[in-house]
Amino acid sequence: MTNHGGKTVFIASALIIFALVMVGAFFQEAFGNAAVAALETVTRVFGWFYLFSVFGFVIFLLVLAFGKYGKVRLGPQDSTPNYSFFSWVSMLLAAGFGVGLVFYGMAEPMRHYLEPPYGDMPGETEAAARYAIQYSYFNWGIHQWAAFSVVGLIIAYFQFRKGQPGLVSSVLSSVTAKYPRVRPYASWLDVFAVVATVMGVATSLGLGVLQMNGGLNAVFGIPENGWWQFIILFTMFCAYMLSTWSGLDKGIQRLSNLNLALCLFLMAYVLVTGPTLVILETITLGIGDYLQNFIGMSLRIVPFQDNVWAGEWTLFYWAWVIAWSPFVGTFIARVSRGRTIKEYVFGVLVVPPLLACLWIGIFGATALNFELSGDNVGLAQATKDNITVALFSMYDLMPFSGVLSVVSMMLIFIFLVTSADSASYIVAQMTDNGSINPPLYKRIIWGMLIAAICLTLIVAGGLTGLQSAAVLSALPFTFILYLMVFVLVRELRADRKAMLTQLYRRHGETPVGADAFEAEHLGEEERLRRAPNVINRRINR
């Protein structure tokens, strides 16, 4: 894309977000009502489409990783990863669902315990508790990372292996090039990706701000209102601007490592001081239920009933991650250079969901054990009354509750700062022709606009407004994802065919001296030794 195209993306997307901020600020009631109506309509009409799409992305990634393309590297075939595995996973968690996991990790099992999914059983029973963990694992498991993984894989492949800008329009350039009338408007694909990204990021940041306010209320008695939410958001804005100034390697990487360390500390503390045996048994049973019912939950919908539960939980999550996928995917691509497709899929699709299940298992099992102990602690009802204070209400029942609350608020705040810093970096990259080092002024402008749209959504629609923004922006982007998958498969086939052709020309009918990295990439050397003529068949496959 030309510099002119980059300016178009920057100006157009910034104006759209600014316009949304103005509409939300001056027409708060109408904006909030529209958000509620849109959320209900989209989840009711397109719920089946979200379920089918996300499940399809999971299957596609697994087939790709364990098939003949698994050893393809996201970069030159002799490249190596830029970050250690710990730092890589830390940044994946921080960019992906850090804030959301802390917000819902304990509260979601409690809500499902009170109101079991799809109304399959009465609430507040041991069976409902087991079901609550199973569906919480499902909602935060492999599926939630599928859209992130697909976008990140595609962007990384084209950016680091093909040398193209890390943009949606660049991935689809081979498609738009065939239609001369469409080509001048290709940059609008990037505009839409930016708008979807900002709305998805604003949803995550908004959840974190609401929980921070709830925590401050529970610990220090600070009221939950728009003024304090503005103060929290402004403090966060100042912090992530400082992190933005320090750059990716110094700012985001260090904060991400601190995030993961705090997560591990909190999990270890609750595991040791809580009902340890119950927690371990719950994690084991939950993983078993999740794997056993994997396909059924993936495609479950209620065509003859009101789909309220799915719309509030699973469908919202799937739409949220699709809307957020341009940002998280581009960020994952940025930090995943040099890894093989198999390594990438395992790292992105398995490790973060596994950590999420451990978090939910530890905090969810502890809360459920308190509730089922017969002491009438009222934790489930407190969660239903105000989900933002659920975690802090549980801490009140544990030793050193004040310390735990402060550490958790530190974790939430750092997650917010890291997510916002990552988002401003990636959106600046998307509006600067895919540059790996976008100018600082663009990162600052996007940091301001992201904070502004987040505050607008909180004030105008609250939690529902945040959910609606994610769901609406996700719908059209799902179709773009399908196109990107099609282009990736076509390019992978062409790439493999070219490398096999090169192997054939270099070694002729007896390719016994196959180059080491080609042998690793293609996995063909031993088979070719035994049957040299198989090359021609494989080249044309």
N, C-alpha and C positions, 0 to 999 in steps of 0.2 A: 504494500500500500504506500502511496506517496505521502509526502509531508502534508499536502493539501487534504488528503483523506484523514490523516491524524488530527488536523485542526478541526475538520468537520465532526469527527467523533467526539472530541473534547467539548466543543462549543454546544453541539446539539444535545448531548447527554447531560451536560451541566445545566443547560436551560430547562430541560424536562424535569430534572430533580428540583431545581429552584422553583419551577411553576407548581409542582406538587406541594412543596413547602408552603408557598403562598396560599394555595387553595385550602390546605389543611389549617393554616393559621387563621384565615379570615372566615371560613365556613366550617367551623369545627363540627357542629351538629350534623349538617348534611354530609360531611366527609365521613363521620363515624357511622351514620345510618347506611350510607352507600357501601362502606366496608363490610358491615354485617350482612347485608343482602347479597353482596358479591360472594362472600365466603360460603354462604349457604347454597347458593345456586351452583357454583363451580364444583363443590364437593359432591353435590347430589347428582349432577349431570355427568361429570367426568371422573368420578371416583374409580370406576372400573378401569379407565385409561391409565390413571396413575399407578394402580396396582399392577396391571399388565406390564407397563413400561419398566418399572423399577425391577420387577422380577426378571424381565428380559435382560436388563443390564447385568444383573448378577450372573445369569447363565452365560452371557456373552464373555464376560471377563474370565470366568473359570475355564471356559473352552479355550480362550486365547492363551491363558497362562500355561495350561497343561497340554496344549497342542503343539504344532510344529513351529509356532512363532514365539514360544516361551523364552528362548535364549536370545532373541533380538534385544539389543541394548538401546536404551533411550539416549542416543548419542553415537559417536563412532564406536565400532565394535571393540576397540581396544581401550575405551574410556573407562574410568573408575569413578565411583560416587564422590561427591564433594564433601559430604557430611558423614559423621559417624552414625551408626544405627540408632543410638540413644538420642542424639540431637535431631536426627531425621524424624523419628517417631514423636519426639517432643513437639516439633514444629507442626506435624500433622495434627496432633491433638489440639494444639493451641489454635490453629487456623480452622479446624473442623467443627468440633462441637463442645469445646471446653465449657463455655458459659451455659449452654443448654443442658449439658449433663449435670452440672452442679444444681441448676434450677429444677430439673425434673427427676434426677437420679433417685432421690428418696421420696419425693412427692407423688410421682406417677404410680408406683406400686400401692401407695396408700389410697389414691383415688380409685384404682382398679379394685382394690379390696372392698371399698365401700360400694362401688357400682361396677360389677364385673363386666368385661367386654361382651357386647352383643346380648346382654341380659341372659346369659346361659344358666346362671345359678343365683341363688340369693347371696347378698353381700354380707360382709363381716363374719365369715366362716373360715375354717382352715382350708377348705377347698377353694374358696375365693382368694385366699392368700397365695396358694400355689399358682392359681391361674394368673394372678396379678404379676408375679415374677416372670412367668412364661411370656406374657405379652409385653412386659417391659423390656425383656431381652430381645424380643422380636422387633420392637419399635426402635431400639438403639443398637441393633446388631448389624449384620452384614448388609442388609438392604439400605440402611441409611447412608452407607459409604459408597454405594454402587454408582450413583450419579457423579459424586466427587471423583471416583476412580476413573470413570469413563472419560470425563472431560480432561482430567489431568494426564491420563495416558495419551490421549490424542494430541493435546497441546505439546507435551514433551516430545513425542515422536516427530512431529512436524518441525518443532523449533530446534531441537538438538540433533536430530538425525538428517532432516531435510534442509536445515538452515533457513527456515522461514520464520517470520515474526510470530510470536505467541499470541495469535489473534484468531477469533472464530472465522473472520472473513478470509484469512490466509488458508485455513484448513479447507474451506469450501471454495477456494479460488478455482480449482479444477472444474467445479460444477458451474459456477457463475460465468467462467470464461466462455462456456459454450453458448451463452445467451447474451449477445452484445447489448441488448436493451436493458438487461438486468445488471450488467457489470458496473455501471456508474453508481448504482445504489447498494453495492456490496458492503460499503462502509456502515450502512445502517444496521447490518447484522451485529457489528461491534457496538453500535449505539444501544441496541436492545440488550445485548449482553451486559453492558455497563449498568443500565437501568435495573435489570433483574438482579445484578450483583448488589447494587446499593440497597435495594429493597430487602433482599435476603439478609445482608449484613445488619441493616437497621433492626430487623426482627430479633436477631441474636443479641445485639447490644441493648435493645429495649428490655428483653427478658432479664439481662444482667442488671440493668439499672433498677428495675422493679424489685429484684431480689435484694440488691444492696440496700434499697430504701426499707424493705421489710426487715432486713437484718439489723439495721440501725435503729429501727423502731423497737424490735424485740430486745435489743441489748441496752440501748441508751435512751429509749423513749422518744426518739425523734419522729415527728409525725410523717405519715405517708401521704404526700401531696405533690403537686406539680412543681412547687418551688424547690423542695428538697431534691426532686428528681433532676431538675435543672442544675442544681449545685453539683450533684454527683456526676452528671454528664459533662459539665464544664471542667471539673477536676480531672476526669478521665481524658477529656480532650487535651488539656495541657500536658498530661503525662504522655499520651501517645504522640503528641507533636515533638516532645523531647526524644522519644524513641525513634521517631521518623528521622530526626536530624542525625542520629548516630548511625543509621544505615541498617541493612538486613543482617549482616553477620554479627555486628555488635549488639544491636537493639533486640531484634526479634529472637535471634538464637538464644541469647542469654535469658531473656524473659521466659521463653518456652521451656528451657531447662529448669528454671526456677518453678514454673507451673507444675511440671511433672513431678519434681521433688516434693512440692507441697501436697499434691494429690496422693502420692505414695505414703507420705507421712500420715495424712488424715485416714487413709484406708487402713494402715497398719495400726493406728491408735484405736480406731473403732473396732477393728477385728480382735485386738488383744483385750480391750476393756469391756467389750460388749459380749453377747452370747456366742462365743467363738464356735462351739460345736454346731449350734443352730445355723450360724452363718455359712460354715463350710458345707453342711448338708444341704442348705438352701441353694448355694451356688451349684453344687453337683446335680441336684434334682432339676434346677432351672435350665441348665445347659442340656440335660437329657430331654426335657419336655420341649425345649426350643428346637433341637435337632430332629426329634421324632415328628414334630408337627410343622416342619419347615415349609413344605410345599403348600399344605392346607392353609396355613396362616398367610402365606404370600399372596394367595388369590382369593381370600375369603371376602365376601361381600353379601349383603342381604337384599336381594332384588325385590322381595315382597314386603319389606318393612321399612320403617324410617331409619336411615343410616346415620343417626346422630353420633353414636360413639366413634365410628370410624372417621367421620368428618372432623371430630374434635381432636383425634389422636393420630391414627396411622396416616390418613390422607393428608392431614396437615403436615406431618413430618415429611412425607414423600414430596409434597409440593415445596416445602421449605428447603429441602436439600437440593432439589432441582433448580430452584431460584438462586440458591447460593453456589451452585456448581461452577459457574464461570469464574468466580473469585477463588473458591477453594481449589478447584481444578487447576487454575493457572498458577496458584501459589505452590501446590503440590508438584506441578511440573517444574517449577523454578528450582525446587530443592531436591529433585529426583534424577537429575542428569547422571548418566553413567550406570544406572541400574538396569538389569534385564527386565523384560515384561513379567516373567514369573516372579522375580524378586519384588518387583513393584506391586503386583497384585497381592502377593502374600502380605507385604508390609502395609499396604493401604486398606485392603479389604478384610484382613484378619486381625492384625495386632491392635489397632484402635478399638474395633468392636469388642475384642476380648477384654481390654482394659475397662471399657464401658460396662460390660457384664459384671466384672469384678466389683466395680464401684456400686452398681445397682444391687448386686447380691449382698454386699457388706452393709450398705446404708438401708436398703429396702428390707432385708431380713431383720436388722436391728429394730427398725420402726415397727414391723409387723409383730415381732416378738413382744415388744412393749404392749402393743394393742391386744394381743391374744393372751397375755399373762393373767388377765382377769382383774387387774387393778383399776380398771376404768380410767386410764390416763387421758383419754379424750384426744389422742394424737390424730386419729383419722378425721374426726370432726373439725379439728383445728386446721388441718390441711385443706379440707373442703371449704372452710370459711375464708381462708386466705392462703393461697398456695405459695405466696412469696415468702412466708415466714415458716413454712413447714419444716425445713431443715433446722432452723434455730429452735423451734419448739421441741424437736427431738433432743437437741443438745441440752436443754433444760433438765432432762431426765438422766444426764450422764455427769460423771465427775469432771471438774474443770470446764464447765459449760462456757464460761466467759472466754477462756482462752481458745476453745474450739470455735466459737463464733467469730472471734477476731481473726483467727487464721483462715477461716472459710471466707470471710469478707476480703481478706488480702488476696486469696486465691481468685475469687470472683473478679476483683478489681484488676489483677494482673492479666487474667483471661480477657477481660474487656479491652485493656490497653493493647494486648498482643493482637487480638482480632481486629481492632480498629486500625492499628499500625499496618498489619498485613493487608487489610482491605484498601487503605489509602495507597499503599505501594502498588498493589495489583491493578487497581482501577486507573492509577496514573500510568502504569505500563500499557494498559488496554487503550488509553487515549493518547499514547505517544508512539504509535506505530509498532507496538510490541517491544519497545526498548527494554533491555534488561536493567538499565539504570536510568529510569525516568527522572526528569528535572525535579528539584525539590519544591518549586512553587506549585507544580501540579499536585504533588502529594499533599501539600498543605491545603490547597483549595478543596481537594476531595475529602480530606479529613474534616474540614468545616461543613461541607455539604452532607456528609454521612451523619455527623452529629445533629445537624439541623433536621433532616428527615426523620431521624430517630426520635427526637423530641416532639416533632409534629405528630407522629403516629401515636406516641404515648399519650399526649394531651388530647388528641382528637378521638382516638378509638381505644386506647388502652391495650390490653392483651388481644382483644378481638381485632383491633386495627392492625396490630403487628402481624397476626396470623393471616389476615386478609391480604396484606401486601405481598406476603410470600406466595400464597396460593395463586393469586391473579397473575403475578409475573412469571410463574412457573409454567403455566399452561402452554403458551406459544413456544417457549424455549424447548419444551420436550420434543417438538417436531424438528427443531434445529439439531437436537442431539441425535435423532435418528439419521439425519443426513450426514452428520459428522462420523457416525459409526460406519455408514456405508462407504464413505471416502477412505477411512482408515483401513478397512478390509481390502479394498481395491489396491491401496498403496502397499500394504504388507505383501500381498500376492505378487505385485510387480517387483518389489524389493527382493523377495526370495527368488523369484525367477531370474533376476539379473545376477544375483550372487551364484546361483547354480550354473548359469551360463558361463560366468567367469571361471568357475571351478572346472567346468568341462573344457574350456579353451586352454586353460593352463596345464591340465593333466591328461587331456585326450582320453583315450580308451582305458588307461591304467592310472587312475588318480591316487596312487599309493603315497605320494608325498604331499598330501593336501595340507594347506596352510593351517597352522594350529587354531587361529581364531575363527577361520571359516569352518573348520571341523566342529568346533564348539558351537558355533552359531547354527550350523545346518544339521548337525547330528547325523551326517550322511557318510562319513569317511569309511566306517567299517562295512556298511552295506554296499558302498561303491567298490570296495576291494573285492567283495564276493561276486558282485554282478555289475560290471562296468557299464553295460549297455542300458542300465536302468536310468542313467542320467537323462537321456533324451526324453524318456517318459515323464520324469519328474520336472524337467524344465517346462514342459507343456501342460503340467497339471494345473 
